[in-house]
Amino acid sequence: MHILLTGGTGLIGRALCAHWVEHGHRLTVWSREPGKVAGLCGPTVRGIGRLEELAEEPLDAVVNLAGAPIADRPWSSKRKALLWASRIGLTEQLLNWLKSREQRPALLLSGSAVGWYGDGGERELHEDTPQVTDDFAAQLCGAWEETAQRAEELGMRVVLVRTGLVLSADGGMLKRLLLPFRLGLGGRLGDGRQWMPWIHIADQIGLMDFLLQQEAAQGPYNACAPLPVRNAEFTKALGQALSRPAILPVPAFALRAGLGELSELLLGGQRAVPKRLLEAGFSFRFTHLDVALADLLGHP
């Protein structure tokens, strides 16, 4: 299978490339720095800087994961514009290119996030649950999904992957937390009651491969473990996994003062469950947070 990826050099993209290369797929990554693709994604993965370089080479699927990190810095007007352009703008560019092709892939598997729902409070969130709040993250994910769904007009099947907090030792949120927690400086955010829909990187890759192969798969899927935890539970579990105390909470007012609107992403949460994946027969390897952390951090 020939698969075109955007965002292929990111945390999930790199792991997908390794998995799919191992299974004999041919991979092309559209990147701003195509010269770095082979080093990051594997020597057999082709990097291109322009979609036109593919000409009319047959494609079987497009996996669209590109997007600037949403929680790396406060949401200034400039940062919001970048977040929007790197998702919606890039997806529009991808669709315009697909529209110009005579041969089109059968599938667009497009990234999204559980932030689509907004702050869900205590409500359990399934794929058919409507948006709960209309904050910036929800607007961003909503527009991203709506743009991707336009590929259906081109005769393509569209799968939307609403990803939770991906746990990996190679990057992402977990890696950023390791140093402060190892120094004993970890603690809950605010009151710690907000839900955290987490997923082990191995299950993230597994479910995306699963959806790639399911010809009946279409529409949104929550990509998170079946057992979400509250922030206080996550904090406690990470501290125990590292054999360190996690007793220094970060007050909500301090987060709001330092991060502004971005703080609501950390103080809110989603009690999202992967209802459609479970119904489709996907089996998670890691359903309990303590087992996932032990696997990633190398502890028994």
ABEGO torsion letter per residue (X at the ends): XBBBBBGAABAAAAAAAAAAAAAGBBBBBBBABAAAAAAAAEAABBBBABAAAAEABBBABBBBABEBBAAABBBBAAAAAAAAAAAAAAAAAAAAAAAABABBBABBBBBBBAAAAEBAEABBBBAABBBABABAAAAAAAAAAAAAAAAAAAGBBBBBBBBBBBBBAAEEAAAAAAAAAAAGABBBBEAGABBBBBBBAAAAAAAAAAAAABAABBEBBBBBBABBBBAAAAAAAAAAAAGBBBABBBBAAAAAAAAEAAAAAAABBBBBBBAAAAAAGBBBABABAAAAAAAAAGBX
